[in-house]
């Protein structure tokens, strides 16, 4: 019987260069591809990237690269990885946008295949499912504490209607401040800290 193998390729015992391979049978998923700035003794070295030897030795088994977030220690070596492996890349829209900007400096043999990951429904109070959403914390000068809100998706009409959090907000106009809107093929979400269109915030 196949067992899940967790194979760290970077990021253990050091700050940066995060990469991990998850292998199950003949399938390998790669989690992150980060860089690390060199220590003082590495003269002439601009950056340090993970050792891809294991992945190269199992090239035909590598299925995809999954990016957890957009910090350099998690995405900084993506161009090096994609120079070797033409596999789909999965991540949030913001993370993939950062990667695309970085790849502008590279001339890859093939165009990368980016796939945006959208959140799914999650369990809520009493086991009721909450609609797909993103929780957002806002930190700003002059605020003694963060404010917390949510971003719901406009194409999840049925799920939004059944969401217990949205249902707890009686005013439809106030409820609408939690739903992003489509604009020129993208999603836009404005956060208003005060005023008539003040965004709904939650006590966490």
Phi, psi and omega in degrees: 000137179291145175239147177288125177253129177253116189238100177291131178245001179172162176091001177260127180073016181206160179261103179121182174060037183289129173196136178217141176252133173251118183243130175226108184065239182259020181239133178235127170253134179256128180256113176069157177209083188258167179246169176220138176285143186289152172286169185300330184283349180269071183294137178082001180259126182277320179203161182243134181238161181296153175282118184264012184304313181300317181292322178295323179291341180237037188308316185290349181262348183285119186259324186193162173245127179247126182254125184281323177194181193260018176287150184301328180286001177239340181233354188299334182257011179303318179301321179295318180296313183289342174291337181256329188230120177264080181234160177297148178243129182243140178181177176287163183301318182294316179300315181293328177296321177295320179294318179301319179298318180294324183286347178300335181274358186245148176248084182283149180297324179228148179294135179292152179253104182265139178229116181282132178267125177254137180299152175256181178293149180230152179296142178237209182299136176062021179084358179289141180282136172266146179296155176305133181201169176237129176272135185233132173251135180248124175244131181210154177298134181097348176266128180285338180214164177290158169246144187239133177221187180226151173245117174259161186260136184291340181271006180253050187304311182294316180293321179297321181295332181264357184290127183292331180288312178297322181294336181284351179261109187290320185283118180300325180292321177292319179299324182294340180291349181262359183250124177295161178236149179280137182210113179055042177083357179243176175253136179238136178223114180261138177250120178249120182282341178200174179100184184299328182259024183307132179292147175287128177243157185241145175276116183251000000 
